[in-house]
């Protein structure tokens, strides 16, 4: 599927920011059959950095247009946004650690003193000058 947006890299983060931009497109996956509980978990995971929005998407195999939820970066003027985020580079450098961090977030989600996703991320990916996620 594609949507009229741009997927930015974010300084100090290994995950992207998507913002609506005309004449641009972001390619991604459409997940069907998401339950209300799963949507709640996604909302918690995306935290305050993102806003869930309904957008038009175009299926690549049929050009069919449908509406889907996506998470849009909340700070449209964030000075840490730059360039284009690359999924293949992310898979090589960060996928395994990001999945471990995400599993920790999900395991902690039901606990009374659970951390928000940003706190979990920052504890898992300390912001140092040698951190490859902090160009």
C-alpha positions as CSV (number, residue, x, y, z in Angstrom):
1,X,0.0,0.0,0.0
2,X,1.1,3.6,-0.4
3,X,-0.1,6.8,1.2
4,X,0.7,10.5,0.4
5,X,3.4,11.0,3.1
6,X,7.1,11.0,3.7
7,X,9.0,8.7,6.1
8,X,11.7,10.7,7.9
9,X,14.7,9.6,9.9
10,X,14.8,11.1,13.4
11,X,18.1,12.0,15.0
12,X,18.7,9.9,18.1
13,X,16.0,7.3,17.2
14,X,16.0,4.1,15.2
15,X,12.4,4.4,14.2
16,X,10.8,6.7,11.6
17,X,8.4,9.6,11.6
18,X,5.7,9.8,9.0
19,X,4.2,13.2,8.0
20,X,1.7,13.9,5.3
21,X,3.4,15.5,2.3
22,X,1.6,15.9,-1.1
23,X,3.3,14.4,-4.1
24,X,5.3,12.0,-1.9
25,X,4.4,8.4,-1.0
26,X,5.2,5.9,1.8
27,X,5.1,2.2,1.0
28,X,4.0,-0.1,3.8
29,X,1.7,-2.9,4.9
30,X,-2.0,-2.9,5.7
31,X,-2.9,-5.0,8.7
32,X,-6.5,-6.3,8.6
33,X,-8.6,-7.6,11.5
34,X,-6.9,-5.6,14.3
35,X,-9.0,-6.0,17.4
36,X,-9.9,-3.0,19.8
37,X,-7.4,-4.5,22.4
38,X,-4.6,-4.7,19.8
39,X,-5.4,-1.1,18.6
40,X,-5.2,0.0,22.3
41,X,-1.7,-1.7,22.6
42,X,-0.6,0.0,19.4
43,X,-1.8,3.4,20.7
44,X,0.2,2.8,24.0
45,X,3.3,1.7,22.1
46,X,3.2,4.8,19.8
47,X,2.9,6.9,22.9
48,X,2.7,10.7,22.8
49,X,5.1,11.1,19.9
50,X,2.5,10.0,17.4
51,X,-1.1,10.7,16.7
52,X,-3.3,8.0,15.2
53,X,-5.1,9.2,12.0
54,X,-7.2,7.8,9.4
55,X,-5.7,8.2,5.9
56,X,-6.4,7.1,2.4
57,X,-4.1,4.3,1.2
58,X,-3.8,2.8,-2.2
59,X,-3.2,-1.0,-2.6
60,X,-0.3,-1.6,-4.9
61,X,-1.6,-4.8,-6.5
62,X,-5.0,-3.3,-7.5
63,X,-4.8,0.5,-7.0
64,X,-7.9,0.1,-4.8
65,X,-8.2,3.0,-2.4
66,X,-9.3,2.4,1.2
67,X,-9.0,4.0,4.6
68,X,-6.6,2.8,7.3
69,X,-5.2,4.0,10.6
70,X,-1.6,5.2,10.6
71,X,0.6,6.9,13.2
72,X,1.7,10.4,12.2
73,X,4.6,12.2,14.0
74,X,3.0,14.8,16.3
75,X,5.7,17.5,16.0
76,X,5.5,18.7,12.4
77,X,8.4,21.2,12.9
78,X,10.7,18.8,14.8
79,X,14.3,19.9,14.0
80,X,15.4,16.3,14.4
81,X,13.6,15.1,11.3
82,X,15.8,14.6,8.3
83,X,16.2,12.6,5.0
84,X,14.5,9.3,4.3
85,X,14.3,6.5,6.8
86,X,15.4,3.2,5.3
87,X,13.8,-0.1,6.3
88,X,16.6,-2.3,4.9
89,X,19.2,-0.4,6.9
90,X,17.0,-0.6,10.0
91,X,16.6,-4.4,9.6
92,X,20.4,-4.9,9.4
93,X,21.4,-2.6,12.3
94,X,18.4,-2.4,14.7
95,X,15.8,-5.0,14.1
96,X,16.9,-7.6,16.7
97,X,17.4,-5.1,19.5
98,X,14.2,-3.2,18.6
99,X,12.2,-6.5,18.9
100,X,13.8,-7.2,22.3
101,X,12.8,-3.7,23.5
102,X,9.3,-4.1,22.1
103,X,8.9,-7.5,23.8
104,X,10.0,-5.8,27.1
105,X,7.4,-3.1,26.6
106,X,4.6,-5.6,26.0
107,X,5.6,-7.7,29.0
108,X,5.6,-4.6,31.2
109,X,2.4,-3.1,29.7
110,X,0.0,-4.7,32.3
111,X,2.2,-3.9,35.3
112,X,1.1,-1.0,37.7
113,X,4.3,0.9,37.2
114,X,4.9,0.2,33.6
115,X,7.0,2.6,31.6
116,X,5.8,4.5,28.5
117,X,7.3,3.3,25.3
118,X,9.5,6.4,25.0
119,X,10.9,5.6,28.5
120,X,11.4,2.0,27.5
121,X,13.1,3.0,24.3
122,X,15.4,5.5,26.0
123,X,16.4,2.9,28.7
124,X,17.1,0.4,26.0
125,X,18.9,2.8,23.6
126,X,21.0,5.1,25.8
127,X,21.7,8.4,23.9
128,X,25.5,8.5,23.6
129,X,27.8,9.8,21.0
130,X,28.8,6.3,20.0
131,X,25.2,5.2,19.5
132,X,24.6,4.4,15.8
133,X,21.0,5.6,16.1
134,X,22.2,9.1,17.0
135,X,23.8,10.5,13.8
